[in-house]
């Protein structure tokens, strides 16, 4: 971390935001801002605070994007989505979002330290992530940046005995405002390409308007990595990755790892089909049925495991 960035991060420690949240420690930084551990004073509860980068806070485009993130994420009331607690702008123009503090590790860490994962654990992770996406797509939110870093594996366990999964960081989510007559209005800038090239759908790489089907492609890439320990495409440049996602045929996961579950291999190949006149395999609607059908396929794979 650069010295100037460290100074900015440290300077916020001890500060109280809106009389509610006292910042206790710097946790990490991303493209849009920094994350801190903080305490919600009224409840004496540990929370996470995301703060927009100071140099970006005065730029109208980034400020609007940060507000969209807060609005989009706060609408996702789901046990597998990170819970947003509050949002505000301080008198000095510091913009923040308070959310639940997640005790755990991200999926990148899990794959790098525990690969290969048991099939049952893979299915649990995917079903929980897909459940969160179903809720997001129900309310018109597209994540746009799904990757293992944005999927948290917590220490607590669900009713099935598996670790709870949380989908995080809707930082570049596209909020679709629904209008009467079935029309929609996208609140992102036309032609702006945002996301992570390694996990980006072909249409996102082309800068096209997106719907929830793009998230399914990205989750397919994640499942490919979980099954094989590697990414489906490799390139020295981001543009090269975008080209390969759009143009190169997918090598089936089972060819990279013969021990991969063949049914989960099929889920990956269907999720990552190149766009056709009727779209990806899950693309009958920009809504919840897509991830729910994918989750069903994952469950069928688990039911047929031997």
C-alpha positions in Angstrom: 0.0 0.0 0.0 1.3 3.5 -0.9 2.2 5.7 2.1 -0.4 8.4 1.1 -3.1 5.8 1.0 -2.1 4.3 4.3 -2.2 7.8 5.8 -5.8 8.3 4.5 -6.9 4.9 5.8 -5.4 5.5 9.2 -6.8 9.0 9.6 -10.3 7.6 9.7 -9.6 5.2 12.6 -11.4 6.6 15.7 -13.8 8.8 13.7 -17.5 8.6 14.5 -19.9 8.7 11.4 -23.3 10.3 11.8 -23.0 9.8 15.6 -23.6 6.1 15.0 -20.6 4.2 13.9 -17.0 4.5 15.3 -14.3 3.3 13.0 -11.9 0.9 14.8 -9.6 -0.5 12.1 -8.8 -0.6 8.4 -9.7 -4.0 6.8 -8.9 -3.6 3.1 -9.3 -1.6 -0.1 -11.0 -2.1 -3.5 -11.5 -0.2 -6.7 -14.2 2.1 -5.3 -13.0 2.6 -1.7 -11.9 1.1 1.6 -13.5 -1.1 4.1 -13.2 -0.7 7.9 -14.2 -2.6 11.0 -16.4 -0.3 13.1 -18.7 -0.4 16.1 -22.4 0.5 16.0 -22.5 2.6 19.2 -26.2 2.2 20.1 -26.0 -1.6 20.0 -22.3 -2.1 20.8 -22.2 -4.2 17.7 -19.3 -4.8 15.3 -20.1 -3.7 11.7 -18.3 -3.1 8.5 -18.0 0.4 6.9 -17.3 1.0 3.2 -16.0 4.5 2.4 -15.7 5.9 -1.0 -12.2 7.0 -2.0 -11.6 10.6 -1.1 -10.3 11.5 -4.6 -13.5 10.1 -6.2 -16.1 11.5 -3.8 -16.2 14.8 -5.6 -16.7 13.2 -9.0 -20.4 13.1 -9.8 -20.2 9.8 -11.7 -18.5 7.9 -8.9 -20.7 9.4 -6.2 -23.8 8.4 -8.1 -22.4 5.0 -8.5 -21.8 4.7 -4.8 -25.3 5.8 -4.0 -26.7 3.2 -6.5 -24.7 0.5 -4.7 -26.2 1.4 -1.4 -29.7 1.5 -2.8 -29.3 -1.7 -4.7 -27.7 -3.7 -1.9 -30.1 -2.4 0.7 -33.0 -3.9 -1.3 -31.5 -7.4 -1.1 -33.1 -8.8 2.1 -31.8 -12.4 1.8 -29.8 -14.7 4.1 -27.2 -15.2 1.4 -26.7 -11.5 0.7 -24.7 -9.1 2.8 -27.0 -7.1 5.0 -26.8 -3.3 4.5 -27.5 -1.3 7.7 -27.2 2.3 6.8 -25.9 4.8 4.2 -24.9 8.5 4.5 -22.9 11.4 3.4 -20.8 13.3 6.0 -20.5 17.2 6.0 -17.0 16.9 4.5 -18.5 14.8 1.6 -17.3 11.5 3.0 -19.7 8.8 1.7 -20.1 5.6 3.6 -22.2 2.5 3.8 -22.6 0.4 6.9 -23.1 -3.4 6.6 -22.9 -6.5 8.7 -19.4 -7.6 9.5 -18.6 -11.0 8.0 -16.4 -13.4 9.9 -14.9 -15.8 7.4 -12.9 -16.2 4.3 -13.6 -15.6 0.6 -14.0 -18.3 -1.9 -10.7 -17.5 -3.5 -9.0 -18.4 -0.3 -10.9 -21.6 0.1 -10.1 -22.8 -3.5 -6.4 -21.9 -3.1 -6.0 -23.7 0.3 -8.5 -26.6 0.2 -8.8 -27.6 -3.5 -10.2 -30.0 -4.6 -13.4 -29.3 -2.7 -15.9 -32.1 -1.9 -18.8 -32.2 -4.4 -21.3 -31.7 -1.6 -19.6 -28.5 -0.5 -19.4 -27.2 -4.0 -23.1 -27.8 -4.5 -23.9 -26.0 -1.2 -21.8 -23.0 -2.2 -23.4 -22.7 -5.6 -26.9 -23.2 -4.4 -26.6 -20.5 -1.8 -25.0 -18.0 -4.2 -27.7 -18.8 -6.8 -30.4 -18.2 -4.1 -29.0 -14.8 -3.4 -28.9 -14.0 -7.2 -32.5 -15.1 -7.5 -33.6 -12.5 -5.0 -31.4 -9.8 -6.6 -32.9 -10.5 -10.0 -36.4 -10.4 -8.5 -35.8 -6.8 -7.6 -34.0 -5.8 -10.8 -30.4 -5.9 -9.5 -27.6 -7.4 -11.6 -24.3 -7.9 -9.7 -22.0 -7.4 -12.7 -18.8 -8.4 -10.8 -19.3 -11.9 -9.5 -16.0 -13.5 -8.7 -14.6 -15.7 -5.8 -13.4 -12.6 -4.0 -17.0 -11.5 -3.7 -18.3 -14.7 -2.2 -17.7 -15.1 1.5 -17.7 -18.5 3.3 -18.6 -17.8 7.0 -17.8 -19.8 10.1 -21.5 -20.4 11.0 -23.4 -23.2 9.4 -26.8 -23.5 7.8 -29.6 -26.1 8.4 -27.8 -28.5 6.1 -24.6 -28.4 8.1 -22.7 -26.4 5.5 -20.9 -23.1 6.0 -23.2 -20.1 5.3 -22.3 -18.3 2.0 -22.8 -14.6 1.5 -22.6 -12.8 -1.9 -21.0 -9.4 -1.4 -20.0 -6.2 -3.1 -22.7 -5.0 -5.4 -20.3 -2.1 -6.1 -21.0 -2.0 -9.8 -24.5 -3.4 -9.7 -26.9 -2.2 -12.3 -30.2 -1.2 -10.9 -33.0 -1.6 -13.3 -35.9 0.8 -12.6 -39.1 -0.8 -13.8 -41.7 1.3 -15.5 -45.2 0.7 -16.5 -45.9 -1.3 -19.6 -42.9 -3.6 -19.0 -40.3 -1.1 -20.0 -37.0 -0.7 -18.1 -34.6 2.1 -17.7 -30.9 1.3 -16.9 -29.1 3.6 -14.6 -25.6 2.8 -15.9 -23.7 4.8 -18.5 -24.1 3.3 -22.0 -20.9 1.8 -23.2 -19.2 1.6 -19.8 -17.5 -1.7 -19.3 -17.2 -2.6 -15.6 -16.2 -5.9 -14.0 -13.4 -8.4 -13.8 -12.3 -9.7 -17.2 -11.5 -13.3 -15.9 -15.2 -13.7 -14.9 -16.9 -11.4 -17.4 -19.7 -12.6 -19.8 -19.1 -12.0 -23.5 -21.9 -9.4 -23.7 -20.4 -7.5 -20.7 -17.0 -7.5 -22.4 -18.7 -6.0 -25.5 -20.1 -3.2 -23.3 -23.7 -4.2 -24.0 -26.7 -3.7 -21.7 -26.9 -6.6 -19.2 -29.5 -8.5 -17.4 -29.3 -11.3 -14.9 -28.2 -13.9 -17.4 -24.7 -12.3 -17.4 -24.5 -13.2 -13.7 -25.2 -16.8 -14.5 -22.3 -16.9 -17.0 -19.9 -15.4 -14.3 -21.1 -18.0 -11.8 -20.4 -20.6 -14.4 -16.8 -19.4 -14.6 -16.5 -19.6 -10.8 -17.8 -23.1 -10.8 -15.3 -24.0 -13.5 -12.5 -22.7 -11.3 -13.8 -24.6 -8.3 -13.9 -27.8 -10.3 -10.5 -27.5 -12.0 -8.4 -25.2 -9.8 -7.9 -22.9 -12.8 -9.7 -20.4 -15.0 -11.3 -21.4 -18.3 -9.3 -18.8 -20.3 -5.9 -17.1 -19.9 -4.4 -14.1 -21.5 -1.7 -11.6 -20.8 -4.1 -8.7 -21.3 -7.7 -7.9 -20.1 -8.7 -7.4 -23.8 -7.4 -10.8 -24.6 -9.5 -12.3 -21.9 -12.6 -10.5 -23.2 -11.9 -11.8 -26.7 -11.5 -15.4 -25.5 -14.7 -15.3 -23.5 -16.6 -14.0 -26.5 -15.0 -16.1 -29.3 -13.1 -19.2 -28.0 -14.9 -22.5 -27.3 -15.0 -23.7 -23.7 -12.8 -26.6 -22.8 -15.0 -28.8 -20.6 -14.0 -28.8 -16.9 -13.8 -32.6 -16.9 -11.0 -32.5 -19.5 -9.0 -30.2 -17.2 -9.8 -32.4 -14.1 -11.0 -36.0 -15.0 -12.1 -36.3 -11.3 -14.7 -33.5 -11.7 -18.3 -34.5 -11.2 -19.7 -34.9 -14.7 -23.1 -33.4 -13.8 -21.4 -30.3 -12.4 -19.3 -30.3 -15.6 -22.6 -30.1 -17.4 -23.8 -27.2 -15.3 -20.7 -25.2 -16.2 -21.0 -25.9 -19.9 -24.6 -24.9 -20.0 -24.1 -21.7 -17.9 -21.1 -20.7 -20.1 -22.7 -21.3 -23.5 -22.0 -18.4 -25.9 -24.9 -16.1 -26.6 -27.3 -17.4 -29.2 -30.4 -15.9 -30.7 -32.2 -17.2 -27.6 -29.4 -16.3 -25.2 -27.6 -18.4 -22.6 -29.3 -21.7 -21.5 -30.9 -19.9 -18.5 -32.0 -16.9 -20.4 -35.8 -17.3 -20.7 -36.2 -14.1 -18.6 -34.3 -11.5 -16.8 -35.5 -12.7 -13.4 -35.3 -15.3 -10.8 -36.1 -18.5 -12.8 -32.6 -18.5 -14.3 -30.6 -18.9 -11.0 -33.4 -21.1 -9.6 -33.1 -23.6 -12.5 -29.3 -23.6 -12.2 -29.7 -24.3 -8.5 -32.0 -27.2 -9.3 -29.3 -28.6 -11.7 -26.8 -28.4 -8.9 -29.1 -30.2 -6.5 -29.7 -32.9 -9.1 -26.0 -33.4 -9.4 -25.7 -33.8 -5.7 -28.6 -36.3 -5.6 -26.9 -38.4 -8.3 -23.5 -38.4 -6.7 -22.0 -41.8 -6.0 
